[in-house]
Amino acid sequence: MTTTHHQFILEPYKGSRTRHRCPGCGKPREFTRYINTLTWQHLSDNVGKCNRENKCGYHYTPRQYFLDNPTEEARAWLQSDQHLKTYTPPPPPPVDYIPREFAIKSLKAFSKNNFLRYLSKLFGEDKAYQLAELYKLGTSKHWRNAGGYSVVFWQIDRAGNIRQAKVMAYDPETGKRIKEPDGLEVFRNGKYQPQPEDQKPGAYFAGKRLLKNRDANLSQCFFGEHLLSAAPSAPVAIVESEKTAVIMAGVYPDCLWLATGGKHGARWTDQEVYQALEGRNVVLYPDLDSTADWADRAKILAAACASVEVSTYLRDNTPPEDHREGYDLADYFIKRLLYPDQEQTTAQADQEAQEGFTLPPGWQWEELNLKHGTHRVLIDHDGLPASWNYNPRTKRETLAIMIAQQPLVNSLIHKFDLQL
């Protein structure tokens, strides 16, 4: 298509290599530089626009750059009509997809998949495997720890195309993502080697390696997006991490749980990504440290969704300590799943609480003044909120933790019923 526009344009997105560190806010991969459409070369490295318009707003235009740097060439350009020049922009390269056989081959060895081992602790083996089938969770030998392997979160779009393979290592006991190299082995050169101390493990995107093409044009999508086609009228809940999406699907299966894969993962506010949500009723559940940022991003999604709102219930009903830790929705349900016998003792715990429950030695209630009012927080023997304690030593400690958590969990479930 022939378009009339300036000689200098913002560089079209062609992967992370076309996005740079913003000279204004310093954020990586958020700065789009201007290029000369005659030569397809960049201007100065500070001429461009930050994608974080609301948070940063940095925008240094070519015109301002030439005014600030009045060379003969710049004067000639400013006095010419080249900005009216017509040209045909190059078409975007086609998106490359990962062959399905790679995903099919990974759907095995669940007993050695550390993430599946943790899901089995939460839900039991049968339900854990059902969730693995629902989200097409794979097993990868890229990392090895605690006698098991890493998980593959396949990104599958509405049409069933596989967009990316995200490999992550988890602790099968705590369910925490492995962020330190201690005790972790990586498969390299045909054998396992200790994870290098100077390379902290993160998410490993295996798409280009599977395709054996470093220049492959891979475009990510929401994790769990393939579920949208199966339930075209179901409400949609979006969280940040793949782990949270899978766990919440087990807790509250009446809606579709998708994940962005990070605060800005999959570039989920790009139209090419969020158009998958067209016509859907969507509720966003950000981590506690991302509520304000996601509120801004919800305005972008509103262009496609039938309705979109950001849940602030966690932010308004949890103590500041949880905010600093960046807790997410699943954190408030995991303990309940780990100790299912507590469901039978709810009545006993409520009765003991009403009758003046005797706290374990060294535990105490503290009152915090929050935005919505006064909030009682149970502090354990380590001086930390009891909600952080995943290893109660006695039955009394278990009951005390449940008493502190039960009102929030009940309120969250009620809130789901209202919103979804």
N, C-alpha and C positions, 0 to 999 in steps of 0.2 A: 504494500500500500504506500502511495506517495504522500508524504506529509510535509507541510510547511512549518518550519520551526528554526530555532537558533542553530548556529554552527556548532555550539558547545552544548552538550546534553549530559545529564546524569548517566553514568555508566549502567547499562542494563545488567540485571542480576544473572550471573552465570556461576553460582557457587560461592563459597566462603572466600575464595581468593579475590573476588571483586568487591569485597567489603573490608574496610580498614579501621584502624583505631582513630576515634574522633579526637581532633586536636582541641576541641572544646571541653568535653566531659571526660575524655580518656578511656571511654568504653571501647573494647575491641569489637571488631566486626559489625560496627554500627554506622560507619562513615562511608558515604557514596561519593566518589570523586567525579568531577566533570571530565569529559573526554572531547577531543576535537574530532568531529565527524568526517573531516577531510583526511586526517591522518590516523585517526583512531588511537591517538596518543593522549596521555593524561596531561593536564595542566599541572601547576605546582601542587605538591602533596597536601596543601592546606585549603585548596579550592574544592569545595564540595558541600554536602549537606548531611547533617546527622539524622538518622532515622528516628531518634527519640525526640520528636518535635515538642512534646509536652514537658519532658524532663530536662532537655538540653537546649534545643532550638538553634544550634549552630548552623549557619548557612552563609557561606562566603561564595558569592557568585563570580563568574568570569568577568562580568562587566566591572564589578567593584575591584577585582584583582587588577584589571588593566588600568583602571583609574588610579590605583595605588602604585602601579608600576608603569608609568607612561613612556614606554619605548616607542620607537618609530612604527614598529609592527603593530603595537597596541593602538596607536593613534589612527593608523590606516584602517584597522578593523572597526573601531568605534565610528568612523566616518563613512563606512561602506554600508551596503545593504545585504551583506552576506548572511545576516541573521534571517533574511527572507528566503534564502536559498532552499530549494526543494531537493530532497534526496530520498532514497528508498533504504530504510534501515534493514540490516540483515535479519532474516527470520531467526527466531530462537531455535537452538538445536533441539531435536526430539529427545524426550525423556527416555532414559534407559531403564529397563526393568530387570529384576533378578529372576532367573528361571525358577519355576515352582519346585523343581526336583531338589533344589538345595534346602528349601524349607521342609519338604517331605522327609528327607533323609535325617533332619535334625529332630524330628518328633519321636524320639526314642530315648532310652536310658534315663527314664524319669527318676528311677531310684537313685541315680548318681547326680541328678540335677539339684544343686544346693538350694535354689529358689523353690523348687517343687518340694524338697524335703521340708522347708520351712512352712509352705502352704499346707502340707500334710499335718504339721503340728497344730495349725490353726483350725483346719476344717475336717481333718481326717483324709485318708488317702483317696477314697472314692471321689469326694467333692473336689479335692485338689486336682485330680486328673481331669475332672469335668471342666474346671476352669482353664487347665492347660489346653484342652481341646477347643474351648470357646475362643481363647485368644491366640491359639496356635503357638504356644510357647515351645521353643526348641532348646536343645542341649548342645553346648559347644565345649570342646576340649581346649579352647584358647587359654583359659586359666584353670588351675587346679588348686583346691584348698580343702582342708577338713575331709579328705577322702572323697570329694565330689568335684563336679565341674560347674562351669558358668552357664547362665541362661541366655537364650537368644530371644529378644523382643522383636518379632518380625513386624514391620510396618506394611500393612496391606490396605490398599485403598478400596473404595466402594465397588470398583469394577473387578476386584480380585487380583489386581496387579501388585507385585511385591516391590515396594519402593526402597527399603533399606533393611539391614540386619544389625541390630544394636545389641552388642554382647556386654554383659555385666557380671561381676563376681559378687556373690552374697555369702554371708555367714549362715549356715543352715540352722544354727541354734538361736541366734538373736534376730535374724532376718535383716540385719544391717548390711548395707552395701560396703564392700571392702574398699577402704580408701588409703590404706597403708600397705607397703610391700611385705611386711612381716608375715611369714608363713604362707605366702602366695607364690605359686610357680606359674610360669608362662611357657607355652609350647613354642619353641623356636628351633629352627634347623633340625627338625625331626626328633627332638627330645625336650623334656621339661627342664627348665632352668629357673633358679630363684629370680623372682621379679627384681630388677635392678633397684637398688636403694634410692637412686636419684630420679626414679621414674614412678611417681605415684600412680596407681591404677585408676582408671576412669572408665568411661564408656568407650568401647571399641566398635567403630562402625566398619563392618566387614564387607559392605557392598562392592566396592571397587576391587577388593582382593578376590572376591568370589567371581566377578566378571573378568578378572585378569586384565583390567583396563583402568589405568590411573586417570585417564581423561574421560571416563564415563560420566554422563550427565545424569546424576541421581537427584531426584527431587523428593523430599520427605513428605509424609502425611501424618495425621493423628494416629497414635497407637490405638488400635481397636476400631479404626474407621470402617473396616469390612463389616462390622455388625450393623451399620446404618442401613444397608440394603436389606438385611434380614428382618428388620423391624422398622418399617418406614414411618410409623406414627408414634413410636415410643419416645418419651422424654429423654433428653441427653444431659448427662453430668460430666463435666470436664475437670480433671485434676492435673497436677503437674507430673507426678512420677508414674511410670508403668506399674510399679509395685502397688501403689495406692489404688489404681484403677482395678487391678485384678482382685485385691482384697475387698474393695467395696462392692464389686460385682458379686462376691460371695456373701457379703453382709446384706446388701439391698439390691436384689436382682430385678426389681421392677422397672429399672431404667437402664439405659446404656451408658457404661462408664468408659470414657476415652481419656487419653493422657497426651499432653503436649510434649512430654519428654524433657522438661526443663522450663524455667521461666520464659525463655524465648525459643524453646525447642521447636524444631521443624518449621521455624518462621511462620507460626500458626496464625499470625495476623496478616499475612500476605493473602491476597484474594485467591490465588491459586490453591491455597490450603483450606481456608475457611469456607470456600464455596461448597464444600462437602456438607456443610450444616444448613444449606439453604432450606428455608421453610420449617426448621425444627425449633422446638421449645428447649432452650438451653439454660442451665444453671452452672456457673463457674464456681469451683471450690478451690481458691488459691491457698498455698501454704501461708502460714501466719505472717511471714515476712514479705509477702507479695500482694497483699490485699489492695493497696492503693494502685499499684502498677497494673493489676489485672482489671481494676475498675476503669482505667483509661482504655485498655485494650478491648473491653466489652463494647465500647462505643463503636469500634471498628466492625466487630462481628454483627452488630445490629443491622448493618446493611443487607445481610443475607438471612438472618434468623427470623422466625416468626416472633420470638421473644427471647431476650437474653438478660440475665441478671447475675450479679455477683453476690454470693452468700457472704455476709459479714458476721454470721452467728458465732463462728469460732473466735473472731477478733473481739467481739463484744462480750464474750462470756468465758474468757480464759485469762489466767494471770500473766503478767508481763514476762515471767520466766519462760513460758511456752512460746511467746512471741520471739524472744531472743534466740531460742533454739530453732525457730522456723518449723514448728510442728505442723503436720498436715492432718487431714481428716482421719486417715487410717490409724494414726497414733492413739486415738481415743477409743478405738474398738479392739485393738490387738489384745490387750490384757484380758478383756472379756472373752475373747476367743481362746486364749491360752488356758484359761481356767473356767471351762464350761460348768464345772460343779458349783461355781458361785451362783449360777442361775437358780439352783435349788435352795440356796441359802439366802436369797434376797429378802424373803419375808423375815427370817431370823435376824439378818443384819439390820433391817429397818426397825424391827422391834427393839433391838439392843441400842440402836442409835437414839430412839425416842426415850428409852429408859435410862439414858446416861451411860453410853458405851465407855468402858474403861480402855483408854488408849494403851498401846504397847509402851514399855519403858522408853523414855527419851523422845516420844512423839508428842506433838502439840498442834492445836489449831491456831492459825493466825488470820487476821482480817486485813484484806487489801481494799483500798478505795479505788475502784475502777470507774470508767466512764459511765457505765450503766448503773452503778451503785456499789454497795459493799459486797465483797466476795470472800467466803471462808475458804482457806487453803490449809490442807493437812500437811504438816511438815514432819518428815520421818527422822530417825535417829542420826542421819548424816546431815541434817539441816537442809535437806532438799525436798521439793514438793513430792508427796507420796505418789502422785501420778507418774513420776519418773521411775518408781521402784518396780522393776520387773522380776525381782527375786525375793519375795517375802519368805522369811525364815520360819514363821509360825502361822498357825491358823488365825490367831488374833491379828497379826499383821495383814494377812490376806483379807480378812473381814474389814479392817480399817481402811485399806486401799479401796475396796469396793464401795464402802460408804461414801468415801470422798468422790468417787468417780460416777456413781450411779445417776445422780441428778443430771449431770452433763450428758451422759449417754442417752438417757431417756428423752432429754430435750432435743438432742440431735435427731433421734428417730422421729420424734413428733415433727420437727422442722422439715425432715424429708417428706413426710406425708403432706405437709402444707405446700411445699414448693414443687414437688415432682408428681 
